[in-house]
Amino acid sequence: MPDWLRLIIKVAVIAAVAVVLLVFVGTLHRVSGNEMYPALKDGDLCITYKLEPYNVGDVVVYEMDGETHVARVAAINFDSISVTDAGVELNNGLASEEVFYETHPVEGGMVSYPYSVMEDEVFVLNDYRLNTHDSREFGAVAKPNLKGKLIFALRRRGF
């Protein structure tokens, strides 16, 4: 077999493996906006993993209204969550969070509390809680809209 044909086969195999990994196992996303500030900033690159179950506290990438967003999972299957001026209550107890922004309910949002998260949904909250474009506004995110769990972030600006 000629050397050029071996090279073409190797490149094709590597490309096929990369496509399979990026489509079925993980993806690469660019953060747009500061909804997860200061943990993630506008322009950061995120690598996500699709094959693990989602847990409270995980940072996930999801799609809503044709746009990609990043947020933290606040509640999962059958959890009951309430967002009040006092903070976030999960299953009738105060949720333990490391977010230092105050959390308030959204005026005129589609969500009423206590909110029950259904099976195959997650309730997400931005770390930058002043940006209310999260589940406080539109409800839980269905799992088919989740693009994966954040496993690695590469800071592109503002070290």
Beta strands, then each sheet from edge to edge (+ up, - down):
strand 1: 26-30
strand 2: 45-49
strand 3: 59-64
strand 4: 67-75
strand 5: 80-84
strand 6: 87-90
strand 7: 93-94
strand 8: 115-116
strand 9: 121-125
strand 10: 141-142
strand 11: 146-154
sheet 1: 1+ 2- 11+ 3- 4+ 9- 10+
sheet 2: 7+ 6- 5+ 8-
end
